[in-house]
Amino acid sequence: MMLPEYRDLISELKVKDKHFARIFDKHNELDKKTTDADAGKLHLSDKEIENLKKEKLLLKDEALAIILKYKKEKEA
């Protein structure tokens, strides 16, 4: 799971924020693809795998920013 230390906040955000839910789902989709490619179950070039991993990282960074903003707002 992406960012397990924020599991509770992620659960809340997936219900409350459609954009966050899309980011989270897309990240999980890319994670499965990269895992399958690394395991040889999905045949992708090294460049394609690299691009998927970069996209996944960008999504994770965006998700983390949303989580931290939400956490700060909840604590205020």
C-alpha positions in Angstrom: 0.0 0.0 0.0 1.2 3.5 -0.8 2.1 5.5 2.3 0.9 3.0 4.9 1.6 5.4 7.8 -1.3 7.5 6.5 -3.7 4.6 6.1 -6.6 6.2 8.1 -6.3 9.5 6.3 -6.1 7.8 2.9 -9.3 5.9 3.7 -11.0 9.2 4.5 -9.7 11.0 1.5 -10.7 8.2 -0.9 -14.3 8.8 0.1 -14.2 12.6 0.4 -12.0 13.6 -2.5 -12.6 12.2 -6.0 -9.4 13.6 -7.3 -7.4 11.9 -4.6 -9.3 8.6 -5.2 -8.3 8.8 -8.9 -4.7 9.5 -8.0 -4.6 6.6 -5.6 -6.2 4.1 -8.0 -3.9 5.2 -10.9 -0.9 4.8 -8.6 -2.0 1.2 -7.7 -2.6 0.4 -11.3 0.9 1.5 -12.2 2.3 -0.3 -9.2 0.8 -3.5 -10.5 2.1 -3.0 -14.0 5.6 -2.3 -12.8 5.5 -5.2 -10.4 4.3 -7.5 -13.2 6.9 -6.2 -15.6 9.7 -6.7 -13.1 8.5 -10.3 -12.5 8.3 -11.0 -16.3 4.6 -11.3 -16.3 4.2 -8.2 -18.4 6.5 -7.5 -21.3 7.6 -3.9 -21.4 10.9 -2.3 -22.5 13.2 -0.9 -19.8 12.2 2.6 -21.0 8.5 1.9 -20.6 9.1 0.5 -17.1 11.2 3.6 -16.3 8.4 5.9 -17.5 5.8 4.0 -15.5 7.9 4.3 -12.3 8.4 8.0 -12.9 4.6 8.5 -13.4 4.0 6.5 -10.2 6.4 8.6 -8.2 4.7 11.8 -9.4 1.3 10.4 -8.4 2.7 9.4 -5.0 4.2 12.9 -4.5 0.8 14.5 -5.4 -1.1 12.1 -3.1 1.3 12.9 -0.2 0.8 16.6 -0.7 -2.9 16.2 -0.5 -2.7 13.9 2.5 -0.4 16.4 4.4 -2.7 19.3 3.5 -5.7 17.4 4.7 -4.0 16.3 7.9 -3.0 19.9 8.7 -6.6 21.1 8.1 -7.9 18.4 10.4 -5.5 19.4 13.1 -6.4 23.1 12.8 
